[in-house]
C-alpha cells in the first residue's frame, strides 16, 4: 500500500524517502486486530499500489436530523429557512424515527470507513425525550463497532436551570458533552456571558467535554469566542473545549486574528471547521453570488498552534442538502476550498490526527507497531487521483475486510 509519511511513526522504516505526494510504499503484517509489523517496499516509478489512510473520525455531525431534507426541506437555502424547517421537524419527532435516521447514518459511516463520530443533538427543545431515547438505544447497539460521542446542543439559557443540571447528568452518563450556539445575532439582549459561565461550570462539575457552535456568521461583530476565552482565562477548565465553525474570525483584522489565535492555542481550545454547511449557508443573498467563503481562518490558526479539524456537519437536512457520511468525499470537497495540501503534514492533519485528538481517542491515526488494523484503501495511487475521481473504498476494521 501507499501511505503518507506524515502518518508514519518516526523511527519506523528509517531512511524511507517519500515521493512528491508525501507517500511511501509499505507492507503490513496484521495479527488479529493489530498491526504487528511495518516493512518498506521499493518506490517504483509508476506506482499502482492503493493509497491507504487511517479509518476516519468525524468531529462534528448531526445524526438526529440526518436525511430529514425530504420531510423538512429548506428550498431558500438560508439560515432562517433552515432554522424554521428544523424547529418544524421537532414537532413530529418520535424515538422510532430518530433511531431509524441514526441507524441509517451509522450504517453508511461504518461502510465508508469511519471509526468514531461526534454528534451534536437537538436537546432541550420539543422532541428531546424522543431524541435521548433513540440515542441511548443506538449507542448501545453500535458500541462494539463505532466510538460515539454525543453533545447536547441546547438553548444556552437551559443550562442555568434545573433542566440543565438534569441534562448535564444525562450527558455524563452517556460519556458526552455540553454545547449550544452563540453568535452576535442570537445572543443580542441576553445575559449570554453568565449563561455560558454556567454551562462551563456544569461541564466541569460533571466531567463533560464542551463543544460550542460559535460565531457561525460572516458578521465581524460576532465575537462570542472572545467572551469564552475571557471566561477560560479567569477560570481554566479541567475538560476538553472545542469550538465549531468560527466563521467570523476570518473577517477580523490580521492583528486581531493573530491575538485571538494565540489565546486559543494557549488555552488548548480546538476548532472544527465545517466547509460544506458554511459554504452553503454563509454570505447568501437572493440573486447575488457569495463573496465570502464563510470558513474559519484555518491556516492562520495552525500558524498559532491551534488544533484544527475538518468535519462533515449536516447531511441531507435543512442546513445542507448534500453529504453521505463518506470521509473521502468530504476530503475531495474540502481540500480545494480550504487550500489544504494533503501531501503536507499540516494539510493532512485536519482530516486525520486532529479529529482523533479532538475526540480524545486512544489512537491518533499514526501508523505504528501495535496500532489498530483500521484502514481505508482507496482505488487511487496518488492524491491527484483521489481528487479527480470518486473513490471505491475498501475498509479494514479490526483486521478484517468489510463486505
C-alpha positions as CSV (number, residue, x, y, z in Angstrom):
1,X,0.0,0.0,0.0
2,X,1.0,3.7,-0.3
3,X,0.9,5.6,3.0
4,X,1.5,9.2,4.0
5,X,4.9,9.6,5.6
6,X,3.4,12.2,7.9
7,X,1.2,9.5,9.4
8,X,4.1,7.0,10.0
9,X,5.6,6.9,13.5
10,X,9.1,8.4,13.4
11,X,11.7,5.6,13.7
12,X,9.8,3.1,11.6
13,X,11.4,2.3,8.3
14,X,14.3,4.7,8.8
15,X,15.7,6.4,5.7
16,X,12.5,6.0,3.8
17,X,12.0,8.9,1.4
18,X,8.5,9.9,0.2
19,X,7.6,10.8,-3.3
20,X,6.1,14.2,-4.4
21,X,2.8,13.2,-2.8
22,X,4.4,12.6,0.5
23,X,3.7,8.9,0.2
24,X,5.8,5.8,0.9
25,X,5.3,2.2,-0.1
26,X,4.7,-0.2,2.8
27,X,3.7,-3.7,3.6
28,X,1.9,-4.5,6.9
29,X,1.7,-7.7,8.9
30,X,-1.5,-7.9,10.9
31,X,-2.2,-10.2,13.8
32,X,-5.9,-10.2,14.7
33,X,-7.0,-6.6,15.1
34,X,-3.5,-5.1,15.4
35,X,-0.7,-4.0,13.1
36,X,2.4,-6.0,14.2
37,X,5.0,-5.2,11.6
38,X,5.6,-2.5,9.1
39,X,8.1,-3.0,6.2
40,X,9.2,-0.7,3.4
41,X,8.6,-1.6,-0.2
42,X,10.6,-0.2,-3.2
43,X,9.4,3.2,-4.5
44,X,8.6,2.2,-8.1
45,X,8.4,4.7,-10.9
46,X,4.7,4.2,-11.7
47,X,3.1,3.0,-8.5
48,X,-0.1,1.0,-8.7
49,X,-0.5,0.3,-5.0
50,X,-3.6,1.7,-3.4
51,X,-3.3,4.8,-1.3
52,X,-4.3,3.9,2.3
53,X,-5.4,6.1,5.2
54,X,-6.4,5.5,8.8
55,X,-10.1,4.8,9.4
56,X,-11.8,8.2,9.6
57,X,-13.0,10.2,12.6
58,X,-16.0,12.6,12.2
59,X,-15.5,15.5,14.7
60,X,-18.9,17.2,14.1
61,X,-22.1,15.8,12.7
62,X,-25.9,15.9,13.5
63,X,-27.1,12.3,13.5
64,X,-30.5,13.1,14.9
65,X,-31.5,15.2,11.9
66,X,-29.6,13.4,9.1
67,X,-31.6,12.7,6.0
68,X,-34.6,14.9,7.0
69,X,-34.4,17.2,4.0
70,X,-37.3,15.4,2.3
71,X,-39.6,15.9,5.3
72,X,-38.2,19.3,6.3
73,X,-36.9,20.9,3.2
74,X,-35.2,24.4,3.0
75,X,-35.5,25.4,-0.6
76,X,-34.4,29.0,0.2
77,X,-31.0,27.7,1.4
78,X,-31.0,30.4,4.1
79,X,-30.1,30.1,7.8
80,X,-33.6,31.4,8.7
81,X,-35.2,28.8,6.4
82,X,-33.0,26.0,7.9
83,X,-34.0,27.0,11.5
84,X,-37.7,27.2,10.7
85,X,-37.6,23.8,9.0
86,X,-35.5,22.3,11.8
87,X,-38.0,23.5,14.5
88,X,-40.9,22.3,12.5
89,X,-39.3,18.8,12.3
90,X,-39.0,18.8,16.1
91,X,-42.8,18.9,16.4
92,X,-43.2,15.4,14.9
93,X,-40.2,13.7,16.3
94,X,-40.5,10.1,17.6
95,X,-37.9,7.8,19.1
96,X,-38.5,5.3,16.3
97,X,-38.0,7.9,13.5
98,X,-34.8,9.3,15.1
99,X,-33.4,5.8,15.8
100,X,-34.0,4.9,12.2
101,X,-32.2,8.0,11.0
102,X,-29.3,7.4,13.3
103,X,-29.0,3.8,12.4
104,X,-29.1,4.6,8.7
105,X,-26.4,7.2,9.1
106,X,-24.2,4.9,11.1
107,X,-24.5,2.1,8.6
108,X,-23.2,4.5,5.9
109,X,-20.5,5.8,8.1
110,X,-19.4,2.3,9.1
111,X,-19.2,1.1,5.5
112,X,-17.4,4.3,4.3
113,X,-14.6,3.8,6.9
114,X,-15.5,5.9,9.9
115,X,-14.3,4.5,13.3
116,X,-15.6,7.3,15.5
117,X,-18.2,10.1,15.3
118,X,-19.1,13.1,17.5
119,X,-22.7,14.1,17.0
120,X,-24.4,17.3,18.2
121,X,-28.0,16.6,19.2
122,X,-31.0,18.9,19.4
123,X,-31.8,18.6,23.1
124,X,-33.8,21.0,25.3
125,X,-36.3,21.5,22.5
126,X,-39.6,19.9,21.6
127,X,-38.9,16.2,20.9
128,X,-35.9,15.9,23.3
129,X,-37.2,12.9,25.1
130,X,-37.6,11.0,21.8
131,X,-34.1,12.0,20.8
132,X,-32.5,10.9,24.0
133,X,-34.3,7.6,23.9
134,X,-33.2,6.9,20.4
135,X,-29.6,8.0,21.0
136,X,-29.3,5.8,24.2
137,X,-30.6,2.8,22.2
138,X,-28.4,3.3,19.1
139,X,-25.3,4.0,21.2
140,X,-25.8,0.6,22.9
141,X,-26.4,-1.2,19.5
142,X,-23.3,0.3,17.9
143,X,-20.8,0.4,20.8
144,X,-18.8,-2.6,19.6
145,X,-18.3,-1.1,16.1
146,X,-18.0,2.7,16.4
147,X,-16.9,5.1,19.1
148,X,-19.7,7.6,19.5
149,X,-19.8,10.9,21.4
150,X,-23.0,12.9,22.0
151,X,-23.0,16.7,22.5
152,X,-26.2,18.3,23.9
153,X,-26.9,21.2,21.6
154,X,-29.4,23.0,23.8
155,X,-30.6,26.6,24.2
156,X,-28.0,28.4,26.2
157,X,-30.5,29.6,28.8
158,X,-31.4,26.0,29.6
159,X,-28.1,25.4,31.3
160,X,-29.0,27.9,34.1
161,X,-31.9,25.9,35.4
162,X,-32.8,22.5,36.9
163,X,-33.4,21.1,33.4
164,X,-29.8,22.0,32.5
165,X,-28.5,20.1,35.5
166,X,-30.5,17.1,34.7
167,X,-29.4,17.2,31.1
168,X,-25.7,17.5,32.2
169,X,-26.1,14.4,34.3
170,X,-27.6,12.5,31.4
171,X,-24.8,13.5,29.1
172,X,-22.2,12.5,31.7
173,X,-23.8,9.0,31.8
174,X,-23.5,8.9,28.0
175,X,-19.9,9.9,28.2
176,X,-20.9,13.0,26.2
177,X,-20.6,16.8,26.4
178,X,-22.4,20.1,26.7
179,X,-23.0,22.6,23.9
180,X,-25.1,25.3,22.3
181,X,-24.9,28.0,19.7
182,X,-23.7,31.6,20.2
183,X,-23.2,34.4,17.7
184,X,-23.8,38.1,17.5
185,X,-27.4,37.8,16.4
186,X,-28.7,35.0,18.7
187,X,-27.2,36.5,21.8
188,X,-28.4,40.1,21.5
189,X,-30.2,41.3,24.6
190,X,-29.5,38.1,26.6
191,X,-27.1,37.6,29.6
192,X,-25.1,35.1,27.5
193,X,-21.8,35.5,29.3
194,X,-23.4,34.4,32.6
195,X,-25.3,31.6,30.8
196,X,-22.1,30.4,29.2
197,X,-20.2,30.6,32.5
198,X,-22.9,28.3,34.0
199,X,-22.5,25.8,31.1
200,X,-18.8,25.7,31.8
201,X,-19.4,25.1,35.5
202,X,-21.8,22.3,34.8
203,X,-19.3,20.7,32.4
204,X,-16.5,20.9,35.0
205,X,-18.8,19.5,37.7
206,X,-19.9,16.6,35.6
207,X,-16.7,15.8,33.8
208,X,-18.3,16.6,30.4
209,X,-16.4,17.9,27.4
210,X,-17.6,21.2,25.8
211,X,-18.3,21.8,22.1
212,X,-19.9,25.0,21.1
213,X,-21.3,26.3,17.7
214,X,-19.7,29.7,17.9
215,X,-19.7,32.7,15.6
216,X,-21.2,30.9,12.7
217,X,-21.6,34.0,10.7
218,X,-19.6,36.3,8.4
219,X,-20.5,39.3,10.5
220,X,-17.3,40.6,12.0
221,X,-19.2,42.0,15.0
222,X,-19.8,38.4,16.2
223,X,-17.1,37.9,18.8
224,X,-18.6,35.4,21.3
225,X,-15.4,33.4,21.1
226,X,-13.6,36.3,22.9
227,X,-16.2,36.0,25.7
228,X,-15.4,32.3,26.0
229,X,-11.7,33.0,26.1
230,X,-12.2,35.7,28.8
231,X,-14.0,33.1,31.0
232,X,-11.4,30.4,30.5
233,X,-8.6,32.8,31.3
234,X,-10.3,33.7,34.5
235,X,-11.0,30.1,35.4
236,X,-9.4,27.3,33.3
237,X,-11.5,24.2,33.0
238,X,-10.3,20.6,33.5
239,X,-12.3,19.3,30.5
240,X,-11.6,19.5,26.7
241,X,-13.0,22.5,24.9
242,X,-13.8,22.7,21.2
243,X,-15.4,25.4,19.2
244,X,-17.1,24.7,15.9
245,X,-17.4,27.0,12.9
246,X,-15.7,30.2,14.0
247,X,-16.6,31.8,10.6
248,X,-16.5,35.4,11.7
249,X,-12.8,35.0,12.7
250,X,-11.9,35.3,9.0
251,X,-13.4,38.8,8.9
252,X,-11.2,40.2,11.7
253,X,-8.0,42.3,11.1
254,X,-4.8,40.2,10.8
255,X,-3.5,41.6,14.1
256,X,-6.8,40.9,15.9
257,X,-6.9,37.4,14.4
258,X,-3.4,36.7,15.5
259,X,-4.1,37.7,19.1
260,X,-7.2,35.5,19.2
261,X,-5.5,32.6,17.7
262,X,-2.7,32.8,20.2
263,X,-5.2,32.9,23.1
264,X,-6.9,29.8,21.7
265,X,-3.6,28.0,21.5
266,X,-2.6,29.0,25.0
267,X,-5.9,27.7,26.4
268,X,-5.7,24.5,24.3
269,X,-9.1,25.2,22.7
270,X,-9.6,23.2,19.5
271,X,-11.6,24.4,16.4
272,X,-13.6,22.3,14.0
273,X,-14.1,23.9,10.5
274,X,-17.2,22.8,8.6
275,X,-16.8,23.7,4.9
276,X,-19.9,22.0,3.4
277,X,-22.6,23.7,5.5
278,X,-20.8,27.0,5.8
279,X,-20.2,27.4,2.1
280,X,-23.9,26.5,1.5
281,X,-25.3,29.0,4.1
282,X,-22.9,31.8,4.6
283,X,-23.0,35.1,2.7
284,X,-26.2,34.1,1.0
285,X,-28.3,36.8,-0.6
286,X,-31.0,36.5,-3.2
287,X,-29.7,36.8,-6.8
288,X,-26.2,37.7,-5.6
289,X,-23.1,35.5,-5.9
290,X,-21.5,35.0,-2.5
291,X,-18.3,36.9,-2.0
292,X,-17.2,35.3,1.3
293,X,-16.4,31.6,1.9
294,X,-17.6,31.5,5.4
295,X,-14.7,29.4,6.6
296,X,-12.6,29.7,9.7
297,X,-9.1,31.0,9.0
298,X,-7.6,27.5,9.2
299,X,-4.0,28.4,8.1
300,X,-3.6,31.3,10.5
301,X,-5.0,29.2,13.4
302,X,-2.5,26.5,12.6
303,X,0.3,29.0,12.5
304,X,-0.5,29.9,16.1
305,X,-0.6,26.3,17.2
306,X,-4.3,25.8,17.3
307,X,-5.5,22.2,16.6
308,X,-7.9,22.5,13.7
309,X,-10.0,19.6,12.4
310,X,-12.4,19.4,9.4
311,X,-15.8,17.9,9.9
312,X,-18.8,17.0,7.7
313,X,-21.5,18.7,9.7
314,X,-25.0,18.4,8.2
315,X,-26.1,15.6,5.9
316,X,-29.2,15.9,3.8
317,X,-31.0,18.0,6.3
318,X,-32.4,21.6,6.3
319,X,-28.9,23.0,6.8
320,X,-27.2,21.3,3.9
321,X,-28.9,19.1,1.3
322,X,-25.8,17.0,0.3
323,X,-23.4,14.6,2.0
324,X,-23.5,10.9,2.7
325,X,-21.2,10.2,5.6
326,X,-18.3,9.4,3.2
327,X,-15.0,10.8,4.6
328,X,-13.1,10.6,1.3
329,X,-15.9,12.6,-0.5
330,X,-15.6,15.2,2.3
331,X,-11.9,15.4,1.7
332,X,-12.4,15.8,-2.0
333,X,-14.8,18.7,-1.3
334,X,-12.8,20.4,1.4
335,X,-9.2,20.2,0.1
336,X,-9.8,22.6,-2.9
337,X,-11.9,25.1,-0.9
338,X,-9.5,25.3,2.1
339,X,-6.3,25.1,0.1
340,X,-5.1,22.3,2.5
341,X,-2.5,20.2,0.7
342,X,-2.7,16.6,1.8
343,X,0.8,15.9,0.7
344,X,2.0,18.2,3.5
345,X,1.6,17.3,7.2
346,X,-0.4,20.4,8.1
347,X,-2.7,19.8,5.2
348,X,-3.4,16.2,6.1
349,X,-3.6,16.5,9.9
350,X,-7.1,18.3,9.9
351,X,-8.6,15.2,8.2
352,X,-6.8,12.5,10.2
353,X,-4.9,13.1,13.5
354,X,-6.6,16.3,14.6
355,X,-10.2,14.9,14.6
356,X,-8.9,11.9,16.6
357,X,-7.3,14.2,19.2
358,X,-10.4,16.5,19.4
359,X,-12.4,13.4,20.4
360,X,-9.7,12.2,22.8
361,X,-9.3,8.9,21.1
362,X,-6.6,6.5,22.1
363,X,-5.3,6.1,18.5
364,X,-4.3,9.3,16.7
365,X,-4.3,7.7,13.2
366,X,-0.5,7.4,13.1
367,X,0.8,4.1,11.8
368,X,3.0,2.2,14.3
369,X,3.5,-1.3,15.6
370,X,0.7,-2.2,17.9
371,X,-1.8,0.3,16.4
372,X,-5.3,-0.9,15.3
373,X,-5.7,-2.5,11.9
374,X,-8.4,0.0,10.9
375,X,-7.7,1.4,7.5
376,X,-9.3,2.8,4.4
377,X,-7.9,1.7,1.0
378,X,-8.8,3.9,-2.0
379,X,-8.7,2.9,-5.6
380,X,-6.1,5.7,-6.3
381,X,-2.4,5.7,-6.1
382,X,-1.9,9.5,-5.7
383,X,-3.6,12.5,-4.2
384,X,-4.3,13.8,-7.6
385,X,-6.3,10.7,-8.5
386,X,-8.2,10.9,-5.2
387,X,-9.2,14.5,-6.0
388,X,-10.0,13.7,-9.7
389,X,-12.3,10.7,-9.3
390,X,-14.9,9.5,-6.8
391,X,-13.4,6.5,-5.0
392,X,-14.5,3.0,-4.4
393,X,-13.2,2.2,-1.0
394,X,-12.2,-1.0,0.8
395,X,-12.4,-0.8,4.6
396,X,-10.4,-2.8,7.0
397,X,-11.7,-2.9,10.6
398,X,-10.2,-5.0,13.4
399,X,-8.0,-6.6,10.7
400,X,-11.0,-7.8,8.6
401,X,-12.3,-6.5,5.3
402,X,-15.9,-5.2,5.4
403,X,-18.1,-6.5,2.7
